[in-house]
Amino acid sequence: MKKIKYSGIFILLVILVYLVYYYVSWSHLPDRDNYDKTTGVFDSTFNEQIQISSKKLEILLDSLNVPSASIAIGVDNKIVWSEAIGYANIEKRLKATPQTSYRIGSTSKAVTSVAVMKLVEQNKLNLDQSVATILPDYPTKNWDFTTRQLLSHTAGFPDYEDLGIRGGFYTLLNFKQFNTVEEGLKVFQDTPLLFKPGELFKYNSFDVVLASRVVEEISGKDFLTYLENDVFQLMNMDNSYADHAKKRPEYEAEFYEISSDKKYRKWHTFGIPHQDQNLSYKWAGGGLLSTPSDLVKMGNVLLHDTLFISTKVRNMFFEPQKLSNGEINEQKYALGWRSYYEYASEHLLGEGRPVWMVHHGGVSKGSMNLLCLFPNEGVVVDVAINGRQKDFDFSPFWYLVMDIVQPFLGE
């Protein structure tokens, strides 16, 4: 009985200590009046649009109660505006600049899509070839699947919640360092497919991680080397890199959890303070860091540089994929992108004026990112923030970004 009694007391003490820690771990966000703006590019041709959108960037910061926000906008193959506002690191009072890098979450999938595009452009990869023939050492699944199905989330791969305790430890807790893509595959490679490829759609990161292994096999380079040499360097994306693949640069933002009453603390996992969040198990699917300017450079190339990627191949990757029943998947997901051929919103040009928008958003540990391409208008926008609530709704961020880019789309 004494053991049971002492065990109960110990548990109560642990709960009490945690509750005390929980409440004292939060601090008030700095006074908004002390937030500075840093402008990178300011094309005077777009002076009116920039002035309007800069005010809307302030509204985004206030509405979401985040430490910092960074934006870049490209028009007709050049960046016409880049700006950051707020703190990249609150504790050190380091202000955000257009060179500050952010976790981009699942926008990493769009970057991986570009890596695959290049191999297709060079006629090195057939998207409809069985992955089993490309990666003969990968564990055999109950059905064959293709790179096209991996990039469109129709291959039947599981998500985090399907992996059990062991998989959850590596993915949700982010404690372990994975030094290669192949090491990251071990997290989920023995899990069976959830459905016959092509029949259903299930959004997840693991199929894109496996697609990055296809990139390695076809290119003859490890994925990060291929990204650096064949994508980042060629597009002058100087501030893009993989999480925990090199020493953390001084211009990387800190990432925060935000409360509804305008308080903050460094990102916690399940309420536990763990500063070294490690996303190395899913570089291709959600483990990259970048800046809005770098991602807009990438978008500009896709819209305008047909020598790098032809319009034919680009549009192949921008086409929403159909399921085996002939219907387009529920998210209008293409190959590493979502593609809305007719997106209409009061936040853009109005309900009666639809636009073609190709995009990918990302949510990561203490960050959000949204990259949008408007092919017919030649406009690209990316916005990144370094804070979010644990229970989040992406919609407010989405609509605020639409409000910001609207002046560059309107007449």
TISE-972689 format. One record per residue (C-alpha): residue in one letter; x negated, y, z negated. Coordinates in Angstrom, 2 decimals, padded with zeros to 5 digits. Layout:
<nodes>
NODE residu       u       v       w
NODE      A       X       Y       Z
...
</nodes>
This chain:
<nodes>
NODE residu       u       v       w
NODE      M  000.00  000.00  000.00
NODE      K -002.87  002.37 -000.82
NODE      K -004.33  001.89  002.66
NODE      I -001.00  002.73  004.23
NODE      K -000.66  005.77  001.97
NODE      Y -004.14  007.07  002.77
NODE      S -003.63  006.39  006.46
NODE      G -000.48  008.47  006.39
NODE      I -002.23  011.31  004.58
NODE      F -005.10  011.19  007.08
NODE      I -002.70  011.35  010.02
NODE      L -000.88  014.30  008.47
NODE      L -004.18  016.10  007.91
NODE      V -005.21  015.52  011.53
NODE      I -001.86  016.90  012.72
NODE      L -002.18  019.88  010.41
NODE      V -005.72  020.66  011.56
NODE      Y -004.64  020.40  015.18
NODE      L -001.65  022.70  014.65
NODE      V -003.82  025.26  012.90
NODE      Y -006.39  025.03  015.70
NODE      Y -003.67  025.31  018.34
NODE      Y -002.41  028.61  016.97
NODE      V -005.81  030.19  016.30
NODE      S -007.30  029.12  019.65
NODE      W -005.32  031.74  021.57
NODE      S -006.37  035.35  022.12
NODE      H -004.54  038.31  023.61
NODE      L -005.33  039.14  027.21
NODE      P -007.32  042.38  027.60
NODE      D -005.41  045.59  028.09
NODE      R -004.41  045.82  031.72
NODE      D -005.64  049.45  031.87
NODE      N -009.21  048.18  031.51
NODE      Y -009.04  045.99  034.61
NODE      D -011.26  047.16  037.46
NODE      K -010.94  046.51  041.18
NODE      T -013.86  045.57  043.38
NODE      T -013.37  046.07  047.10
NODE      G -015.52  044.09  049.50
NODE      V -014.26  044.74  053.04
NODE      F -012.04  047.72  053.83
NODE      D -011.24  048.18  057.52
NODE      S -009.90  051.73  057.81
NODE      T -007.82  050.67  060.83
NODE      F -005.57  048.93  058.33
NODE      N -005.68  051.65  055.69
NODE      E -001.91  051.87  055.26
NODE      Q -001.42  048.11  054.97
NODE      I -004.32  047.77  052.52
NODE      Q -002.99  050.51  050.27
NODE      I  000.41  048.82  050.09
NODE      S -000.97  045.31  049.58
NODE      S -003.51  046.44  047.00
NODE      K -000.64  047.68  044.82
NODE      K  001.09  044.34  045.32
NODE      L -002.06  042.53  044.19
NODE      E -001.75  044.45  040.91
NODE      I  001.87  043.30  040.67
NODE      L  000.73  039.70  041.14
NODE      L -001.79  040.05  038.32
NODE      D  000.84  041.55  035.99
NODE      S  003.59  039.12  036.96
NODE      L  001.49  035.99  036.43
NODE      N -000.49  037.36  033.44
NODE      V -003.77  035.98  034.77
NODE      P -007.29  037.27  034.05
NODE      S -008.18  037.90  037.69
NODE      A -006.97  037.66  041.26
NODE      S -008.97  037.75  044.47
NODE      I -007.75  038.17  048.04
NODE      A -009.01  038.25  051.61
NODE      I -007.05  038.91  054.79
NODE      G -008.18  038.27  058.34
NODE      V -006.68  039.77  061.48
NODE      D -007.72  038.89  065.02
NODE      N -010.82  036.95  064.00
NODE      K -012.30  039.30  061.43
NODE      I -011.83  039.97  057.73
NODE      V -010.19  043.36  057.39
NODE      W -009.77  043.45  053.62
NODE      S -011.18  041.69  050.58
NODE      E -010.66  042.71  046.98
NODE      A -010.73  041.32  043.45
NODE      I -009.19  042.64  040.27
NODE      G -009.59  041.64  036.63
NODE      Y -012.05  039.46  034.75
NODE      A -013.86  036.45  036.12
NODE      N -014.99  035.81  032.54
NODE      I -013.01  037.45  029.75
NODE      E -015.43  036.62  026.93
NODE      K -018.38  038.19  028.74
NODE      R -016.24  040.96  030.24
NODE      L -017.53  040.07  033.70
NODE      K -015.30  041.53  036.36
NODE      A -014.20  039.51  039.36
NODE      T -015.60  040.43  042.76
NODE      P -014.93  039.10  046.26
NODE      Q -017.98  036.86  045.71
NODE      T -016.45  035.19  042.64
NODE      S -015.71  031.54  043.37
NODE      Y -012.59  029.74  042.17
NODE      R -011.40  026.15  041.96
NODE      I -009.20  025.77  045.02
NODE      G -007.46  022.54  044.03
NODE      S -005.66  020.82  046.87
NODE      T -006.63  023.52  049.34
NODE      S -009.70  021.25  049.46
NODE      K -007.57  018.94  051.62
NODE      A -007.41  021.61  054.32
NODE      V -011.21  021.97  054.21
NODE      T -011.56  018.19  054.57
NODE      S -009.13  018.33  057.48
NODE      V -011.51  020.72  059.27
NODE      A -014.38  018.29  058.66
NODE      V -012.34  015.53  060.31
NODE      M -011.22  017.87  063.12
NODE      K -014.81  018.36  064.14
NODE      L -015.40  014.62  064.53
NODE      V -012.23  014.31  066.61
NODE      E -013.33  017.29  068.72
NODE      Q -016.63  015.52  069.38
NODE      N -014.80  012.30  070.37
NODE      K -016.50  010.44  067.52
NODE      L -013.34  009.51  065.64
NODE      N -010.04  008.02  066.78
NODE      L -007.41  009.01  064.22
NODE      D -005.34  005.92  065.01
NODE      Q -008.11  003.37  064.57
NODE      S -007.67  001.06  061.61
NODE      V -009.75  002.26  058.67
NODE      A -010.56 -001.39  057.97
NODE      T -012.63 -001.49  061.16
NODE      I -014.45  001.73  060.23
NODE      L -015.08  000.73  056.61
NODE      P -015.34 -003.08  056.67
NODE      D -016.67 -003.16  053.08
NODE      Y -013.65 -001.38  051.65
NODE      P -011.29 -003.79  049.80
NODE      T -008.64 -005.22  052.11
NODE      K -005.13 -003.91  051.48
NODE      N -001.78 -005.58  052.06
NODE      W -001.41 -003.57  055.30
NODE      D -003.69 -001.80  057.76
NODE      F -003.70  001.99  057.78
NODE      T -005.35  004.76  059.81
NODE      T -007.15  008.04  059.20
NODE      R -004.08  009.83  060.55
NODE      Q -001.99  008.19  057.85
NODE      L -004.54  009.06  055.18
NODE      L -004.51  012.76  056.12
NODE      S -000.71  012.86  056.34
NODE      H -000.08  011.05  053.02
NODE      T  001.78  008.23  054.73
NODE      A -000.78  005.47  054.11
NODE      G  000.87  004.30  050.88
NODE      F -001.85  005.23  048.41
NODE      P -000.99  005.85  044.75
NODE      D -001.24  009.02  042.72
NODE      Y -002.66  009.58  039.24
NODE      E  000.37  008.25  037.39
NODE      D  000.15  004.93  039.24
NODE      L -003.32  004.01  037.97
NODE      G -002.73  003.12  034.35
NODE      I -004.89  004.05  031.35
NODE      R -008.29  003.47  032.96
NODE      G -007.49  005.52  036.02
NODE      G -005.92  008.24  033.93
NODE      F -009.05  008.53  031.81
NODE      Y -011.20  009.33  034.85
NODE      T -008.70  011.51  036.67
NODE      L -006.61  013.41  034.13
NODE      L -009.28  013.82  031.46
NODE      N -012.05  014.73  033.91
NODE      F -014.86  013.56  031.65
NODE      K -016.93  011.44  034.05
NODE      Q -019.48  012.46  036.65
NODE      F -019.22  010.77  040.05
NODE      N -022.30  011.35  042.19
NODE      T -021.02  009.92  045.47
NODE      V -017.73  009.52  047.29
NODE      E -018.10  005.77  047.04
NODE      E -018.26  005.98  043.24
NODE      G -015.05  008.02  043.29
NODE      L -013.31  005.37  045.40
NODE      K -013.69  002.84  042.58
NODE      V -011.08  004.73  040.57
NODE      F -008.29  003.54  042.88
NODE      Q -009.71  001.14  045.47
NODE      D -008.31 -002.01  043.84
NODE      T -004.78 -000.61  043.52
NODE      P -002.39 -002.05  046.15
NODE      L -000.57  000.20  048.60
NODE      L  002.84  001.28  047.36
NODE      F  004.59  000.92  050.73
NODE      K  003.95 -000.07  054.32
NODE      P  001.94  002.73  055.97
NODE      G  004.06  005.07  058.05
NODE      E  007.35  004.23  056.39
NODE      L  007.29  006.78  053.57
NODE      F  005.51  009.94  052.43
NODE      K  003.70  010.21  049.08
NODE      Y  001.57  013.27  048.47
NODE      N -001.66  012.49  046.60
NODE      S -005.40  013.15  046.57
NODE      F -006.80  009.65  046.84
NODE      D -006.05  009.08  050.51
NODE      V -007.98  012.25  051.39
NODE      V -010.91  011.05  049.26
NODE      L -010.93  007.87  051.32
NODE      A -010.76  009.97  054.50
NODE      S -013.97  011.67  053.35
NODE      R -015.60  008.23  053.23
NODE      V -014.53  007.80  056.87
NODE      V -016.26  011.12  057.59
NODE      E -019.44  009.74  056.05
NODE      E -019.35  006.55  058.07
NODE      I -018.67  008.29  061.38
NODE      S -021.08  011.19  060.89
NODE      G -023.90  009.20  059.30
NODE      K -024.17  011.80  056.51
NODE      D -022.90  011.89  052.96
NODE      F -019.73  013.96  052.74
NODE      L -021.18  016.96  050.91
NODE      T -024.15  017.20  053.27
NODE      Y -021.78  017.04  056.23
NODE      L -019.58  019.75  054.71
NODE      E -022.56  022.01  054.05
NODE      N -024.35  021.55  057.39
NODE      D -021.47  021.03  059.83
NODE      V -018.71  023.16  058.32
NODE      F -019.85  025.70  055.72
NODE      Q -023.07  026.84  057.39
NODE      L -021.53  027.07  060.84
NODE      M -018.68  029.20  059.50
NODE      N -020.89  031.33  057.21
NODE      M -019.02  030.05  054.15
NODE      D -021.84  030.90  051.78
NODE      N -019.88  030.62  048.53
NODE      S -018.19  027.24  049.03
NODE      Y -019.37  024.08  047.28
NODE      A -018.29  020.93  045.46
NODE      D -017.62  020.78  041.74
NODE      H -020.51  019.34  039.67
NODE      A -022.57  018.70  042.79
NODE      K -025.11  021.35  041.86
NODE      K -025.87  023.75  039.02
NODE      R -022.92  026.02  038.34
NODE      P -023.60  029.39  040.00
NODE      E -023.38  032.56  037.96
NODE      Y -020.60  033.93  040.17
NODE      E -018.20  031.06  039.37
NODE      A -015.13  032.16  037.42
NODE      E -014.13  030.83  034.05
NODE      F -010.75  029.10  034.07
NODE      Y -008.00  029.73  031.56
NODE      E -004.74  028.46  030.20
NODE      I -002.18  031.26  029.90
NODE      S  000.75  031.37  027.49
NODE      S  004.13  032.93  028.14
NODE      D  003.41  035.67  025.59
NODE      K  000.31  036.97  027.41
NODE      K -002.31  035.05  025.50
NODE      Y -005.16  033.00  026.89
NODE      R -007.74  030.39  026.03
NODE      K -010.23  028.40  028.08
NODE      W -008.60  025.48  029.85
NODE      H -007.83  022.54  027.58
NODE      T -007.00  018.96  028.55
NODE      F -004.01  017.69  026.59
NODE      G -004.67  020.49  024.11
NODE      I -008.23  019.35  023.50
NODE      P -011.05  021.90  024.05
NODE      H -013.22  020.35  026.73
NODE      Q -015.20  023.00  028.58
NODE      D -016.83  020.83  031.21
NODE      Q -013.91  019.87  033.43
NODE      N -015.31  017.50  036.05
NODE      L -013.57  017.13  039.41
NODE      S -016.28  015.09  041.13
NODE      Y -014.03  012.05  041.61
NODE      K -011.92  013.92  044.18
NODE      W -014.12  016.42  046.02
NODE      A -012.26  016.04  049.33
NODE      G -008.80  016.04  047.80
NODE      G -009.11  018.68  045.09
NODE      G -012.65  019.21  043.87
NODE      L -014.04  022.12  045.90
NODE      L -014.68  025.73  044.90
NODE      S -014.67  028.67  047.25
NODE      T -013.79  032.34  047.67
NODE      P -010.83  033.82  049.54
NODE      S -013.29  035.39  052.00
NODE      D -014.85  032.01  052.83
NODE      L -011.47  030.37  053.33
NODE      V -010.29  033.22  055.55
NODE      K -013.46  032.78  057.62
NODE      M -012.44  029.15  058.10
NODE      G -008.91  030.17  059.04
NODE      N -010.21  032.74  061.52
NODE      V -012.31  030.09  063.24
NODE      L -009.33  027.75  063.55
NODE      L -007.17  030.45  065.09
NODE      H -009.73  032.06  067.39
NODE      D -012.92  030.05  068.01
NODE      T -012.02  027.43  070.61
NODE      L -015.69  026.52  071.01
NODE      F -015.76  025.19  067.46
NODE      I -012.33  023.50  067.58
NODE      S -010.24  023.45  070.74
NODE      T -006.64  024.60  070.57
NODE      K -005.53  021.10  071.57
NODE      V -007.27  019.40  068.66
NODE      R -006.30  022.16  066.22
NODE      N -002.64  021.86  067.15
NODE      M -002.87  018.08  066.76
NODE      F -003.84  018.64  063.13
NODE      F -001.17  021.34  062.72
NODE      E  001.69  019.12  063.91
NODE      P  004.04  017.79  061.19
NODE      Q  003.84  014.01  061.20
NODE      K  006.77  011.70  061.80
NODE      L  007.54  008.59  059.79
NODE      S  008.14  005.24  061.46
NODE      N  011.88  006.02  061.60
NODE      G  011.16  009.02  063.83
NODE      E  011.92  011.66  061.20
NODE      I  009.40  014.33  060.17
NODE      N  008.18  013.78  056.61
NODE      E  009.91  015.68  053.82
NODE      Q  007.13  018.26  053.31
NODE      K  006.49  018.96  057.01
NODE      Y  002.98  017.76  056.28
NODE      A  000.60  017.65  059.22
NODE      L -003.01  016.39  058.90
NODE      G -004.37  018.10  055.80
NODE      W -001.96  021.03  056.18
NODE      R  001.71  021.84  055.79
NODE      S  003.09  023.34  058.97
NODE      Y  006.34  025.30  059.09
NODE      Y  007.15  026.16  062.68
NODE      E  009.98  028.47  061.65
NODE      Y  009.47  029.90  058.19
NODE      A  011.76  032.79  057.40
NODE      S  011.79  034.74  054.15
NODE      E  012.78  038.12  052.81
NODE      H  009.21  038.26  051.49
NODE      L  007.84  038.24  055.06
NODE      L  009.69  039.61  058.08
NODE      G  013.21  038.84  056.89
NODE      E  015.53  035.86  057.12
NODE      G  016.19  036.56  060.80
NODE      R  012.57  036.64  061.93
NODE      P  010.90  033.27  061.45
NODE      V  007.16  032.77  061.88
NODE      W  004.93  029.75  062.37
NODE      M  002.97  029.33  059.15
NODE      V  000.29  026.69  058.49
NODE      H -000.80  026.53  054.88
NODE      H -002.09  024.65  051.90
NODE      G -001.86  025.54  048.25
NODE      G -003.93  024.24  045.39
NODE      V -003.47  023.91  041.65
NODE      S -006.42  022.93  039.49
NODE      K -007.65  023.17  035.92
NODE      G -006.92  026.82  035.13
NODE      S -006.56  028.06  038.70
NODE      M -004.30  028.40  041.73
NODE      N -005.08  029.05  045.38
NODE      L -003.02  029.61  048.51
NODE      L -004.34  029.68  052.08
NODE      C -001.92  030.66  054.87
NODE      L -002.52  030.90  058.62
NODE      F -000.11  032.63  060.98
NODE      P -001.28  031.38  064.41
NODE      N  001.01  033.51  066.56
NODE      E  000.12  036.72  064.72
NODE      G -003.59  035.92  064.34
NODE      V -003.40  036.59  060.58
NODE      V -004.99  034.62  057.73
NODE      V -004.62  035.22  053.99
NODE      D -006.06  033.53  050.92
NODE      V -005.45  034.40  047.28
NODE      A -007.09  032.82  044.21
NODE      I -006.45  033.24  040.48
NODE      N -008.31  031.89  037.44
NODE      G -005.46  031.19  035.03
NODE      R -002.13  029.42  034.82
NODE      Q  000.33  027.99  032.35
NODE      K  000.31  024.24  031.71
NODE      D  003.94  024.00  032.79
NODE      F  003.82  025.95  036.00
NODE      D  006.06  026.76  038.91
NODE      F  004.16  027.47  042.14
NODE      S  007.03  029.48  043.64
NODE      P  006.33  032.86  041.95
NODE      F  002.71  032.72  043.14
NODE      W  003.87  031.74  046.63
NODE      Y  006.34  034.61  046.97
NODE      L  003.90  037.17  045.58
NODE      V  001.33  036.13  048.21
NODE      M  004.02  036.45  050.89
NODE      D  004.75  039.98  049.65
NODE      I  001.05  040.86  049.85
NODE      V  000.49  039.64  053.41
NODE      Q  003.77  041.03  054.76
NODE      P  002.41  044.50  055.73
NODE      F -000.15  042.82  058.01
NODE      L  002.60  040.89  059.82
NODE      G  005.22  043.59  060.19
NODE      E  005.44  046.12  063.01
</nodes>
